[in-house]
């Protein structure tokens, strides 16, 4: 997922607080800014702000209107003059993040082995939206006219019992005529964490109405989900209080010390003056509000809200921002390996069907020949028939598929009926044996490529090579566990413009395993060839030389009793493996050579020597 940095000059709302050095430089270069041609050095006699302020510059260039709106006047009275207010993001304390992580981990561990726990968790029915309000604002039922120091007050008020309006936001414009209701979008995990950190597990409430009264719009539904949450915690997480009781208290004290606040512009009634009200979100005087307060803070900890400290010359406001949902982007097709796997699967299926068809055709010729064929040649279906009828590229795809399977951890996504989770199945030993044997296709290809060098030794070391490689892969490439790392790490790609973050990493494949298997193929080839040469010594040169013979047929086929002078008698079953499709018409054999796409013919001999059982009129073809 990617979102490139971009400037938002037209929609910014923060310049009124401080507009950065770049705008200072732009202002002194402009004759219409009020400080044009002056200096930014405080010691200079032409210091730009010796007799004016940034707030005055803002009113000149219409960043602020003069006179100030009532809301902005209250902000200036609270923080100090505009133009010199620093805005600082408040990061989540590491201790708070750690507590959240531990609670979520305990929740998952409680559900993983128990379908009943998953069902109870699934029974918790979160609200679609929630609008928690502190009692100090709810009881008087103030009329709310906004809640952001970056925007002026709204033209018309909304009763605060309907929820906060216009909290500080990253992407919402300042429109005094269009209030935006701020809300919480709770999940089941919101309720679990909030119940533990607010102390409900340690001291279960006798009457949940006192807690749900802070969200009057959904009082009845609140009672339902709160009781469901407490049942789940007491039944399936009974150790939560012992594990987090003291930690919850220290966490509340830590967050309270940060003085994270909610703010509203409010009027008691239509004729009352506008006021700026703000309160600590974990104010201990708001008894019972802690549970819903933590539903706000949950979004801050997981990154769906920010906390911004507005630090002016006269005071500080540390405010929680509005909900900012994560950017959702659909993965592009080219980013998925599904298409890649589909093509490989189709290639493997194609190779299998071709070899199956070749085996069937060879069997038919064996039947037509009434059993007169060279049996040893039939064992070369892969080395001769595979190379002729399938080819090296597709066989390479088949072997690479096996290599990828052996280099991939057995990880599956399991849905229990309530939750989805990863599982690590143990692959059957038969699957490992078959996948390991499929790697030998790569050895077959390597043997075929090396035929000009191995020559007469090929038929002897080929089988040894495959068996040695198969046993080595079975023993040396056992299944391994995937690597999962959930840890957000960010780096600055361009200062004040773009940040690159990596939230997690799931590694199911290992490149080092793939490279190791490829190295094993080479090592086994060299070892088997060296051992064959050592044991057999010097072998006689193969005397078969025909344009219709593939290299594999020349060096892998058994030629005993087949050579008669300058002629070679090949049985029809072996001919199929060599790429020769034969048909008898009258007293003539016609053969299609698929390697050359040529048709040859030879007459059926009637003076066949009967000394060798394969030499019969019906199954012997003469080639020179």
Steps between C-alpha positions, in 0.01 A plus 500: 500500500640841406395862536753744361561830674311803370444857611153616606535877483135562411358296789748581780358628830817522710683804359321723747690333782842516334566497131867390493820673397433454130197729522701751707753518218220535246342782701814716524540462123147633436418871507137432594564287812565788739859388571636514145869581473563456873728258683430186701808553719398623844819707536443683172375865519252397228366200695163414345320445830640792697171692476255240374407134551428200287135532593498841334667352193235227497220757494677683218523192275155376613627188677295648786206738472486818702337531739547148626200271520383432854643151496843618383495774761444236770784289358733801503399576857579140601817434302635843414524692172477314172819442307714386792316185606696177457309187405662179620383145441490306827619146448349204678717406802677169456350371826147563369573325170644206692189465717275509194712237330486272804123532538436426134739207518320358804168537319626307200654228712168459681311457174746292298437158662131544583213525254273590794723799581486604137123474504479710817732759349292506184186554711633842606306738279690825445312815412521635150583843647542632851493859634641504855479835685634595849227562759623853576388597148215255470307598810463870405447379143709778354452615146820401319640726228807302402805357663814599310736791576587504129145594396260773601179416682196366317218732401234281663544292813423130542408348833803328643300191594508412129879476509804719453524700179794610287790363702847584361535305179759432235272521198180679604476864383386783724140556393301685771176419320564124472562331836656153493407268784797332665455139598656176610474194276546231766603142448489205740865561575415860600269365768740232628792740542285781640336273758838383631672840505204682651490256791167337422659154529645580841177662625202384294225764505184415687300706252630544147261791447742732676757425230263498203349833603804671344372387159130589529424446133558122539421430862314171441754361253784600729357285778496202263858518376637593842342194662625281215850641541504438874376143451781425254766648729377322812452165324792473259751753636474451877868586549464844341465680834800323651708572192396858435349635823802698620617568143161653415529742791850614400393528137208724594733717711749527212240600242334739746833676550517573127187714548333380180180704472174537317395854405181672390376849429179512700208713611273423791215657305452708190552831680805392702850599390714248318741306718796272438469189713762227529539203731747218554360192332592294810377759751456299825196713590318343204419179687406225254618680188830309490360210297376721216801730532725206420298432184624842385855428615501155337487668160796718599711203604429303182559804278148605399519826695774745592566703810625852421645738756433866415771689692456876499652789693215504752394139533481148359219283370572132439208379291384168362422520128208362307497145366719451193431161349793320336547526127365188332638401163417189305808300414586521132484174304870520413584506872335161561672170442170330422533552124861383512397185686212443259733504200742262671216267593377502140852423377535209744160364395596533133826310553315229692241458225766486228698234686182307576403510134850390404482207742162396358628522141809299591284235664282475188807443284618236748167322455509539121848348502368206701754559773805522273684808634813588696384513858789711629413774252156537655665621821629804310157660469626808693852538361420426135125545460484803730770687313357418158128552564501763778830685474738649748314831570178339623689231692699781661173665606386171653822457695500865614145452628623217720795712615263785592274263694796365696615858564160613632374459853170308537278789614122499457225746586236324709149629571345347810152635431569808711861600452768468234842387612822363364578134552819302445397161362750216494534389137457125449823311445366377165469861378860567598619185323312585182612866500859391560481258207363775276828688559673222307349648181764770536765226520355345184529835322855548624592148387351570157694826465820323607461208255775632265739466795368196690418298183528124571496554879158666489293179508689379807525814712152641419307266729763530772481878471121505543495263797783685673330836442162371619640360826705816560197727452277284722754507782648846449186705431255440787195727545566830673285752684402834340626828640244755617608839631240759602703807582443843349825662391513832318776696335503853360517479123486878454512740792161655587345343193496122483545213744540136402362247747499123521233369732562128481675224314376150426762278342385161380775440247876487546741592225790333679309167494439536124866578432607209722283258301645627173849449641405144603398424141843606375689320776309174452563516126874544546524235773302237310694559178835484679396181679383342173823583321702363790308170518460432127825637365520554124190399301483414128373774272136479392485399135140615435490796264167590343332834424172354630641429846486758777806533721309338784400198288857464378653481848214369718344229281624142510658419163585134560404294193346802324786584267531306173782633288415857412134452596332543836189300589278692746176364638188712458450564876853636537445702182210685666725610788749620240235711328416262216134423440465199269218353300501193274330530162527188295862391490637842594566669833442877507657696785438864601803644678359773730851630564553586133135507385591270215340177378720203411408159363667161497386167350423209725776241473402142436846351556511563871741300709306327772794467737403811690139511623451869424571455132155434368344648194230678698709697749839575346587819314832540324690829530836600367 
